[in-house]
Amino acid sequence: MTPAGWLAAYLGAVVAVGFVHSPAALAALFACALAAAGRPRWRLLRRALVAVLAFNLAVSAGYAAVALWRGDFAADYLLLVNLRVLLLVFLGFWFVARVNVLAAFAFSPTLTLLATLAVVQAQHFARLARDFRLAFVSRNPAPARLADRARHASAQAATLLDKSVAGAAETALAMRSRGGFDD
Amino acid sequence: MHIPDGFLSPQTYLPAYALAAGAWAWAARGLRARLDEELVPRLAAMTALAYGLGLVMVPVPGGTSGHALGVAMLALLFGPRLAFLAYSLVLVLQSLLFGAGGITALPVNALAMGLAGAFAAVAVHRALRGINETAAVALAAWVSVVVSAALVALVLGAQPLVAQRADGTPLFFPFGFSIVLPAVLLPHLAIGVGEALLTVAVWRFARRRRWRAAA
């Protein structure tokens, strides 16, 4: 299937899941999705569980507390909402695992350009932040004072932004030389 | 303050997609003409910063999350149209790569944070910049966070009214306005202070490097 086909299938599945209000049917759909996802299914399931855990725990615990206090607790609601969220997030991760996300923006060259630059910049930020942290740790055999940490964070933030803009400028020039700004 | 996937009913997110599609088309009009080698790297760097900020989030008991946005920073530097497009892109990437937010919640998140937040920031900044520039930037950022949080809370709080079983059991988000409004708004009053400090720092950074502000 083409990336556009995968995108259409993913979006159709997402909308369809919103209209299913039976926990048993959602569980069956989730089992089908797990079976169809192939070998990476357990890795995708673990990622989906980690992604939804904090929010679903907060909502589920809040709902349980309020509903028990009111006396209208419904266990099947908890099952329904948790299964639906887990299935939707699993479908999203499965889609991303099968299709290059940037290819999903292929309908708009401008969006592709911005998305490429933003993703590259995000990776650039993460790498620079790790390098700065390791350098700071290596220069401080004893734990640094709060004031030193604040000065370091301030200098690091300005340098990160400068480096990021310079990196993005280089990428933009490279993309221009390859026709990235041409209509 | 992302709304996660699965908590909004199709009766909410399908009309929201129609509304957001119109807003995206309006924001993208003439976009290519505005993007040049000077603007694109700055926009990319600030978009990446907003992307990173949005990933540092804590769950809020009312059912959403608390985090800095970076929308005011984008809106004041690049204008509300580019800020809306850039933040929508941030939301898509966060949703697909990290499961933060979601495709069903995308239009509501984009309209509340990317569009309303950006316009609120620009409006406050324009109203107050003649009095004190730093205070105007800080207040613009704080108001953008609070306005966005209020809209997100209103949409979430409406869900038990929009979709429920015959016996009153909710089908999507379970809490009404009386719970979700304070649960979402109160933490964001404090998060807005952090957002204001961050936006002032980035604003000063941009001024030192003689970036031309849009707002």
Contacts between the chains, C-beta under 8 A, distances in Angstrom:
chain1	res1	chain2	res2	distance
A	10	B	103	8.0
A	11	B	103	7.2
A	14	B	5	7.9
A	14	B	103	5.6
A	14	B	104	6.1
A	15	B	10	6.4
A	15	B	14	7.6
A	15	B	104	8.0
A	18	B	9	6.9
A	18	B	10	4.2
A	18	B	13	7.6
A	18	B	104	6.5
A	19	B	10	6.3
A	21	B	165	7.6
A	21	B	171	5.5
A	47	B	99	7.2
A	48	B	99	6.5
A	51	B	98	6.5
A	51	B	99	3.1
A	51	B	100	7.2
A	52	B	4	7.0
A	52	B	99	6.7
A	54	B	59	4.5
A	55	B	4	5.0
A	55	B	59	5.1
A	55	B	63	7.2
A	55	B	64	7.7
A	55	B	65	6.7
A	56	B	4	8.0
A	57	B	59	7.6
A	58	B	59	4.2
A	58	B	60	7.1
A	58	B	61	5.5
A	58	B	63	6.5
A	59	B	7	7.4
A	59	B	63	4.4
A	59	B	173	7.7
A	59	B	174	7.1
A	62	B	61	5.3
A	62	B	62	7.2
A	62	B	63	6.7
A	62	B	174	7.9
A	62	B	175	7.0
A	62	B	179	7.8
A	63	B	174	4.6
A	63	B	175	7.4
A	66	B	174	7.7
A	66	B	175	7.1
A	66	B	179	6.9
A	67	B	174	7.6
A	72	B	168	7.1
A	72	B	169	7.6
A	74	B	169	4.6
A	76	B	169	7.8
A	77	B	169	5.2
A	77	B	170	6.2
A	77	B	171	7.8
A	77	B	174	6.9
A	80	B	171	7.2
A	81	B	6	6.6
A	81	B	7	7.3
A	81	B	172	7.2
A	81	B	174	7.4
A	84	B	6	4.4
A	85	B	4	6.4
A	85	B	5	6.0
A	85	B	6	3.6
A	85	B	7	7.2
A	87	B	6	7.9
A	88	B	5	4.1
A	88	B	6	4.9
A	88	B	102	6.3
A	88	B	103	7.6
A	88	B	104	6.7
A	89	B	5	5.9
A	89	B	6	7.8
A	89	B	99	4.5
A	89	B	102	7.2
A	92	B	5	7.1
A	92	B	95	6.7
A	92	B	96	5.8
A	92	B	99	6.2
A	92	B	102	7.1
A	92	B	103	6.4
A	93	B	99	6.6
A	95	B	96	7.3
A	96	B	96	5.0
A	96	B	97	6.5
A	101	B	93	7.2
A	101	B	96	5.4
A	101	B	97	6.9
A	104	B	96	8.0
A	108	B	28	7.8
A	110	B	28	7.3
A	110	B	31	5.6
A	110	B	32	5.7
A	110	B	35	6.9
A	111	B	89	6.9
A	113	B	35	7.7
A	113	B	40	7.4
A	114	B	40	7.7
A	114	B	43	7.1
A	114	B	44	6.8
A	114	B	47	6.9
A	114	B	85	7.6
A	114	B	86	7.0
A	114	B	89	5.9
A	115	B	89	5.9
A	115	B	93	7.0
A	117	B	40	6.7
A	117	B	41	7.5
A	117	B	43	7.9
A	117	B	44	3.5
A	117	B	47	7.6
A	117	B	48	8.0
A	118	B	44	5.6
A	118	B	47	4.5
A	118	B	48	5.2
A	118	B	51	6.2
A	118	B	86	7.8
A	118	B	89	6.2
A	118	B	90	7.3
A	118	B	93	6.8
A	119	B	93	6.8
A	120	B	44	7.8
A	121	B	44	5.1
A	121	B	45	5.7
A	121	B	47	7.2
A	121	B	48	3.2
A	122	B	48	4.6
A	122	B	51	5.2
A	122	B	52	6.3
A	122	B	93	7.8
A	124	B	48	7.4
A	125	B	48	5.7
A	125	B	49	7.3
A	125	B	52	5.7
A	126	B	52	7.9
A	157	B	201	7.1
A	158	B	205	6.1
A	161	B	45	6.3
A	161	B	49	7.3
A	161	B	202	7.4
A	161	B	205	5.8
A	162	B	209	7.9
A	164	B	44	8.0
A	164	B	45	4.1
A	164	B	48	6.5
A	164	B	49	7.6
A	165	B	41	5.2
A	165	B	42	5.9
A	165	B	45	4.7
A	166	B	41	7.7
A	167	B	41	7.9
A	167	B	45	8.0
A	168	B	40	7.0
A	168	B	41	3.5
A	168	B	42	7.5
A	168	B	44	4.1
A	168	B	45	5.2
A	169	B	37	7.0
A	169	B	41	4.0
A	171	B	41	7.5
A	171	B	44	7.6
A	172	B	37	5.3
A	172	B	40	4.7
A	172	B	41	5.2
A	172	B	44	7.5
A	173	B	37	6.5
A	176	B	37	6.5
A	181	B	32	7.9
A	181	B	35	7.4
A	181	B	37	7.9
A	183	B	32	6.6
